[in-house]
């Protein structure tokens, strides 16, 4: 592993999101050390996400919700797979099971890992643990729709496979974790 020297590190913003500023040197590919450079890290924590497929209905279960950061560029509402931030001492599997009940009302049994990846490694340390799960109609144990305490207003979107491929091909899906999951799923179904 290459060398890294962290010369300074401090939290410059500490709210729901956190931003750390660091001065670092790192080993270059030629073996020399870089000059000291300033880097920012948007620390948001890790997340888990899942692509849910209802085997009986032959539909993928997605959600639609308002995402303020996308408002000015895309109108604000995005169709996504279910996802959530890991609570302290919570495993990714525990997190995603909790989120799926809250957002869709489905209870998950088996989770199949797809991938773990960084969302924006040039500026954020957030990782997403991505899963696939299959459900049947009787796995739905509550209404879903999100939680009032988090001010969520979530619409459940169920798409048949032809409608899913059309949404994917026409750019209706704009969320990266969802695109990754759907491309994996499309390859799995081929």
Phi, psi and omega in degrees: 000140181287158182278145173223133175245117175266107184276329178210149174206130177210151177276121182256348176211128185223091179220214176306317171257161181229146176232125176254142175247134180225151170248120186227157166237145180220152181290127177281166180296338178273004178093345178282163175267142178289163169292165177294131180231148178270133178226144175250145176231119174278107183263109184245349185093179180261161183225164173232149181215155181214138170266122183252130178240121176275108184296322181291314183277346185057047180226147173271137181257115179241176176230157177233127179207162180284131178233098186309315181303341180264356188303307186291331183264331187223009177095340172106331182261132180234142172268126187219168165280163178291137179207162176193162179278140177289131172283163179304133178064019179257138176280160176303321180294319178297317180301310187288328175296318178298313182296320182295318177299312182299316190269327183239342183085001180272145174259127183263144175259276184267134174250131178252117179294135175259307185191162168234130185211159175272138183283314182215076189296345177283347183214353184219145178268003182299133172246151173241129174265111188258133183232167172233141177215146175250142178229168170234168186306321183289351176284350179278114187247353177206176185288325185078203178097358179098181181246141179296323182297335178261006179056042180268141174226090190250129175259130177277132181240119178249121183241133172293164181300316177300320179291325178296313180296323178295315178299321179292313183290332182266004178080015179291334177266118185239002182267129187299313182296326179290318177300316179300312181297317182290324177293321175299314182296318179298319178294320179297322184281342184290000000 
